[in-house]
Structures are given as structure tokens and as C-alpha cells.
Amino acid sequence: MCRHRPACPSVESADREAAHPVVHHPEQGWSLLCNGILLFEDTGELLPDGQIIVPHRPLGSGRVVTAAQRRPARDAA
């Protein structure tokens, strides 16, 4: 399917998401890659054989949220 030189990674490759987009619809949140993968904005994938890859976007340190610490109650005076 890919006519790029060098050829894009195949569906079986670990770096399959590096393939060139042939159709890109950011307003709808998806791109079709030249290796036949539908890549979604949330990093989920639909492979050409119908297999679903769940979203796998890593959280960067700037996006990690921790619960607020509870402050000890002050004595009412």
C-alpha cells in the first residue's frame, strides 16, 4: 500500500504509527495512515484486519494530577 521510499513501517512493526498520513481529519479526530491504520486523536488505533488497539498515550509529568493534601483542621477559638 505504501509507495514512499523508504517504505513506511508495516502494521506488524512496533513503530507502525510512524507511517505517513494519507487522509487527515483533525476536526473529527482521526487520520488514515498509508499502512492502512486508522489512528485516532486519543492514540487508539483500528488496524486493517479490524483489531482495536486501545489508547496508549503516556502521561507526561506536566499532566500528572495528584490529589490535594488535606490540611489539618484549625481549632475553633
C-alpha positions as CSV (number, residue, x, y, z in Angstrom):
1,M,0.0,0.0,0.0
2,C,2.9,2.4,0.8
3,R,4.7,4.0,-2.1
4,H,7.2,6.0,0.0
5,R,10.9,5.4,-0.1
6,P,12.0,4.2,2.3
7,A,8.7,2.4,2.8
8,C,6.6,3.2,5.9
9,P,6.5,0.7,8.8
10,S,4.1,-2.2,8.3
11,V,1.1,-2.9,10.5
12,E,3.2,-5.5,12.3
13,S,6.0,-3.1,13.2
14,A,6.4,-1.7,16.6
15,D,6.7,1.8,15.1
16,R,3.6,1.4,12.8
17,E,2.3,4.8,13.9
18,A,5.2,6.5,12.1
19,A,3.6,5.8,8.7
20,H,2.6,8.8,6.6
21,P,-0.9,10.0,6.9
22,V,-2.8,9.9,3.6
23,V,-6.1,11.3,4.9
24,H,-6.2,13.6,7.9
25,H,-9.3,14.9,9.6
26,P,-8.3,16.7,12.8
27,E,-11.8,18.1,13.2
28,Q,-13.1,14.5,13.5
29,G,-10.0,13.3,15.5
30,W,-8.6,10.6,13.1
31,S,-6.1,10.0,10.4
32,L,-5.7,7.2,7.9
33,L,-2.0,6.1,7.6
34,C,-0.6,4.7,4.4
35,N,-0.2,1.3,6.0
36,G,-4.0,1.1,6.4
37,I,-4.2,2.0,10.1
38,L,-6.9,4.4,11.4
39,L,-5.1,6.4,14.0
40,F,-7.3,8.3,16.5
41,E,-6.5,11.5,18.3
42,D,-6.5,9.7,21.7
43,T,-3.8,7.3,20.3
44,G,-6.3,4.5,19.8
45,E,-6.0,2.5,16.6
46,L,-8.1,0.5,14.2
47,L,-5.9,-2.0,12.3
48,P,-6.8,-3.1,8.7
49,D,-7.9,-6.5,10.0
50,G,-10.4,-4.9,12.4
51,Q,-8.3,-5.3,15.5
52,I,-8.7,-2.5,18.0
53,I,-5.7,-1.0,19.8
54,V,-6.8,0.8,23.0
55,P,-5.5,4.4,23.5
56,H,-1.9,4.4,24.9
57,R,-1.0,8.0,25.3
58,P,1.6,8.3,28.0
59,L,1.1,10.9,30.6
60,G,3.9,13.4,30.8
61,S,5.0,14.8,34.1
62,G,3.1,18.1,33.3
63,R,-0.2,16.2,33.0
64,V,0.0,14.1,36.2
65,V,-2.5,15.3,38.7
66,T,-2.3,14.4,42.4
67,A,-5.0,14.7,44.9
68,A,-4.9,17.8,47.1
69,Q,-3.5,17.3,50.6
70,R,-5.9,17.7,53.4
71,R,-5.0,20.4,55.8
72,P,-5.4,19.8,59.5
73,A,-8.5,21.4,60.9
74,R,-7.8,24.6,62.9
75,D,-9.1,24.7,66.5
76,A,-12.1,26.9,66.7
77,A,-11.5,29.7,69.2
